Amino acid sequence: MTSTLPAATATEVVAPGRAVPEPPAPPAPRRTVPPLRLRLRLRSSRPDLLLCGALLLAVLVVQGWNIAAYPALSDDEGTYLAQAWAVQEGRGLAHYTYWYDHPPLGWIQIALLTRVPSWLSPGAMTVGAMRSAMLVVSGAGAVLVYVLGRRLSLPRWAAGLGMALFGLSPLAVVLQREIFLDNIAVMWLLLAFCLAASPSRHLWHHFGAGLAAAAGVLTKETMLVVLPALFVTMWRHSHHDTRKFALTGAVTACALIGFSYPLFALLKGELLPGSGHVSLWDGITYQMSRPGSGFLLAPSSGSYGVLHSWLYYDRVLPLGGLAGALLLLVTRRRSVTARALTGPALVVAVLTAVALRPGGYLPAMYVIGALPFLALVLAGGAASVTHAVLRRGRRPGERRLLTGGRFALAAVLALAAGAYVVPRWYDGDRTALTTDANKPYRQAAAWLGTEVEHPERKRVLVDDALWLDLVHAGYRPGLGAIWFYKADLDPAVTKTMPRGWRDVDYVVASPTVRRDARDLPNVRAAIRHSRPVAVFGTGEDRVEIRRVRPATDRQAPVGGTR
């Protein structure tokens, strides 16, 4: 009888008592090796890489061209760069006593960014020259805006539009060129949002988002108010099964890193006020009690002037982005795009509410924190309109003529928007690329470096925009080149000036010094008892170098205009 069993089974039957051999294991599935997987991913992402790279090049060219000459140097820039210089030189966390005005992580990062150029050319460690380091920050921020837009489900062209709005708006070009802590903090916050919206939903991405958020807050403490929007984004993009772990890990990581700042103050014995030392509590109290600049919409307030300075450079991004954010929040339950952009829209809404609080202080750089999110919600609004025009309501078998009409309508809307935006942006960006607003400062620095004999013996009151220029010219840091505020407000400086203004040789009366001198007795008296020996520029933007004379010296002032 012929067996009908398979060969292997027949063998097992004819050889009873022997161990049954195990069938051969099936071949293991061939795994994709990481290099091949990376190549496949890069190939699929090639359009994104090309578009993002082209836009990044445009952003860097527009922001980098004429960066040292426009806008005018600000005292805040000089302060942060001087503190970064102190870190590089091992002098501590500030060029004077560190009094907890801001967490020091911001200018520590500036010290790292400027370390190589300052090592190659120590004399280049000045505000104008070191602005180029901000191109690293603005370039990274622009790329993160594109990545975040894609992770929030924006189409490729809309993510590119958001990147262009963020990097090429005249308002963004002016503010992102300047050495502000807000620019670095926004970069960290964008990284936190990108990690929170990660499509892979790994727990370590959410932990990383918490760490990046803490770095942003420790760079500029005002970023604290937008953390709820970050956690909303994380909630929406985390997996249901691991959502609690993700949020708990992110909040824990953010809190532990954030608490390192008060712990630092505690270990130094400077957490609470006391005799003979500064304190973190006094720094916080000062920031919270600063004189308000008035209601944002009151025409007579300082905040109203700040708002109009923003709108002077660009109306499209602030107003259009705000309108888009409010629209997205209202329609978030009915629109996929609105739901995806809930986090950025919430950031815009929170920052707007804080700016509208009555009696609050509104600095000019406040809007920097909102710029990337204004760009994203404005790009998202454009994507929603395009989707409504091209897709919504179209039925199968619809006539080609009607479909062509939809594309024609979308093209008309795009051309109309471009016709409104491009001429205004062209004028603003052309000003940034061609205007030299800092010539008076450079001339004043050159005069003090060449026309004053024995600078190491002179004492000069100067604002922080020129402080490092004088240090590199040979003036003693802190005692020869004196930040003008310190002549009245820092006991460590005033005790070296027993005769007050009479111990000063020169005053560099820049617009900042002239504006604030009315509240500083020594500075005001030094200006009153001085005569100009050189004046650079004209009008309110002029920079005067004034030589202080004793009251008994009645010689007539000698004009020295260049």
C-alpha angles and dihedrals in degrees: 000000000000116000116237094196121110116269096258092049092048090053091053091052097049091049104053120182094029123114113268108243115233114245113254113271115253114254113272114252112261111253123216108246115232096248091053091045089051091050091051091050092049090049092053091046096047095107090051092048093049095047094044092046093051092049091046091054090051092049093049093048095049095043095041100047110097090352095149094051102046136082107025116265114266130210092236091058091052092048095053094043092048089051089049088051089052090053091050092049094047093244094129133262095316141021087244130023110319105234102179096257088147134354108276097230091090098062091036085064090047088053089054093047093051097037098097098045091044090050092050093046115012092187090060091068092107132117098256096047096042094052086086088073088067089067087075090056097044092045092051090046092051092052091048090052089056093047092048092049091054092046089052089058099257114152116252095259092049092050088051090049090053090051091050092048091051098045105033105038108115089232091055093044092055097044099038092054091062124087096248127152089223091068092056093043091053090053090056092045092052089051089052091052092048091053092044090053094045110147092216091060094211115172091230089058089059092046087051089051089057092050092048091048090052090050089052093051092046089050094052119000094211089076087076092084094063097052092096089061089052092053091048089056091048091050091053095047101040124096115261093235095051100031095108092049092047095051094041092051093046094048092045093050092047093048096046093051092042093053090058088082098060088039089057090052091046093052090051091050090243103109096101131031118274143152117293100005143075121246141204089235092057091049092052091045091052093050092048094046099047113134110271122244094218135249113329095232098042107106093216096053130099090233089059089056091050090050091052091048087058093047090047089067098037136355097176101067100042098040098033092045093049092050090047093050093051091047092050092050092050095047099036093115094054102039129063091206091050092052092049092051097045092112098053091042090052091051090055092047094049094047090047091051091050091049091051095054109120116251095010126141114249116192121198093246094055093097091061090081091058100043100090093044093046087053093049096049091045090051089045090052090052089050091051092051091047091050091049092051098044105031116017116095096008111138129204112272093023113164117266090231091062091047090051089051090056091053090047091052091049090050092050091050091049092049092048091051091047092048089055099043106035099061092049094046091046092057093046096046092044089057090051092049099046111027121096105206096160102058093105091054093050091048092049092050091049092049093051090048097050110023101047115082119222096003090183088070098046130092116214129182108217139156120251093256088073100026096098091046089060093045090055089047091061105268115138110258111244097000104045100027102041124188098234096232090060093060087074107018107040115073090200088063101035092056088061089055104061092162094046115215091005089072091062122092102187140012120204098210102201120167090268094052093047091048097050100035092089090072096044114071098196093047092045092050092047091054092046092051096046138082128215115254096173133014124191123192128002139261123008092337095059122121115218125197105206125189113217114231129192115252090251092059106093099174115140116257115263116217117224109181122172 
